Amino acid sequence: MGHGTADLNTTDPLLNSVSSSSTNLVVNFGGGVERSITDAIRVHGDLRYFFGGDLVSDYWRFGIGVSFNVGHPR
């Protein structure tokens, strides 16, 4: 779910009747890759696009990270 708001500073009665907030379902699609460096360390990256409606902004998100396997079984 995503929520967005906008400040409407106007004296126009038509614009004052417009809702200044919106909560909508936000959908995302994308993909990523993960690569093992060792048995206990992995790196990963992904790129996603999020889109919603009205006041919920559409945006791209890029993420990278490192995962450590703590308590690695022998």
Secondary structure in CASP SS format (residue, H / E / C, confidence):
PFRMAT SS
TARGET T0000
AUTHOR 0000-0000-0000
METHOD secondary structure of the structure
MODEL  1
M C 1.00
G E 1.00
H E 1.00
G E 1.00
T E 1.00
A C 1.00
D C 1.00
L C 1.00
N C 1.00
T C 1.00
T C 1.00
D C 1.00
P H 1.00
L H 1.00
L H 1.00
N H 1.00
S C 1.00
V C 1.00
S C 1.00
S C 1.00
S E 1.00
S E 1.00
T E 1.00
N E 1.00
L C 1.00
V C 1.00
V E 1.00
N E 1.00
F E 1.00
G E 1.00
G E 1.00
G E 1.00
V E 1.00
E E 1.00
R E 1.00
S E 1.00
I C 1.00
T C 1.00
D C 1.00
A C 1.00
I E 1.00
R E 1.00
V E 1.00
H E 1.00
G E 1.00
D E 1.00
L E 1.00
R E 1.00
Y E 1.00
F E 1.00
F E 1.00
G C 1.00
G C 1.00
D C 1.00
L C 1.00
V C 1.00
S C 1.00
D C 1.00
Y E 1.00
W E 1.00
R E 1.00
F E 1.00
G E 1.00
I E 1.00
G E 1.00
V E 1.00
S E 1.00
F E 1.00
N C 1.00
V C 1.00
G C 1.00
H C 1.00
P C 1.00
R C 1.00
END
